[in-house]
Amino acid sequence: MIFVVTPAGAREPSAADLRQRYALTAAEARIAGALATGASLKEIAGRHEMSYETARLHLKHIFAKTGTHRQADLVRLLVRALPTAAERGSIQ
């Protein structure tokens, strides 16, 4: 039996946390955070007014910096490793 779990409705990890933990640029952090919420790379490219090829290049850099090789692995890493901004704010 295979269970498929998507992060649909997941909250986006903090861009600052992504930048600090993985040494991502601002653009890479925006893309990684949006991927963690279940957005597709095409959706993200459109939302941030960049070409799909530019988004793919950023994704390749994100893979290198996070030690991942596939989007599914990246999303799993981000969802497990980083608290969301809301969770961070509620922990006192």
For each residue, the residues with C-beta under 8 A, 3 or more apart:
1:
2:
3:
4:
5:
6: 38
7: 10 36 37 38 75 79
8: 37 38
9: 37 38
10: 7 36 37 38 79
11: 37 84 85 86 87
12: 33 34 36 37 84 85
13: 17 18 32 33 36 78 79 82 83 84 85
14: 17 18 33 82 83 84 85 88
15: 18 19 26 29 30 33
16: 19 20 29
17: 13 14 20 21 82 83 88
18: 13 14 15 21 22 24 28 29 32 33 78 82
19: 15 16 22 23 24 25 26 29
20: 16 17 23
21: 17 18 81 82
22: 18 19 32 62 65 66
23: 19 20 65
24: 18 19 28 29 32 61 62 65
25: 19 28 29 58 61
26: 15 19 29 30
27: 30 31 48 50 58
28: 18 24 25 31 32 58 61 62 65
29: 15 16 18 19 24 25 26 32 33
30: 15 26 27 33 34 44 48
31: 27 28 34 35 41 44 48 55 58 59 62
32: 13 18 22 24 28 29 35 36 62 66 74 78
33: 12 13 14 15 18 29 30 36 37 78
34: 12 30 31 37 39 43 44 47
35: 31 32 38 39 41 44 59 71 74 75 78
36: 7 10 12 13 32 33 75 78 79
37: 7 8 9 10 11 12 33 34
38: 6 7 8 9 10 35 75
39: 34 35 43 44 47
40: 43 44
41: 31 35 44 45 52 55 56 59 71
42: 45 46 52 55
43: 34 39 40 46 47
44: 30 31 34 35 39 40 41 47 48 55
45: 41 42 48 50 51 52 54 55
46: 42 43 49
47: 34 39 43 44
48: 27 30 31 44 45 55
49: 46
50: 27 45 54 55
51: 45 54 55
52: 41 42 45 55 56
53: 56 57
54: 45 50 51 57 58
55: 31 41 42 44 45 48 50 51 52 58 59
56: 41 52 53 59 60
57: 53 54 60 61
58: 25 27 28 31 54 55 61 62
59: 31 35 41 55 56 62 63 71
60: 56 57 63 64
61: 24 25 28 57 58 64 65
62: 22 24 28 31 32 58 59 65 66 68 74
63: 59 60 66 67 68 69 74
64: 60 61 67
65: 22 23 24 28 61 62
66: 22 32 62 63 74 77
67: 63 64
68: 62 63 73 74 77
69: 63 73
70: 73 74
71: 35 41 59 74 75
72: 75 76
73: 68 69 70 76 77
74: 32 35 62 63 66 68 70 71 77 78
75: 7 35 36 38 71 72 78 79
76: 72 73 79 80
77: 66 68 73 74 80 81
78: 13 18 32 33 35 36 74 75 81 82
79: 7 10 13 36 75 76 82
80: 76 77
81: 21 77 78
82: 13 14 17 18 21 78 79
83: 13 14 17 87 88 91
84: 11 12 13 14 87 88
85: 11 12 13 14 88 89
86: 11 89 90
87: 11 83 84 90 91
88: 14 17 83 84 85 91
89: 85 86
90: 86 87
91: 83 87 88
92:
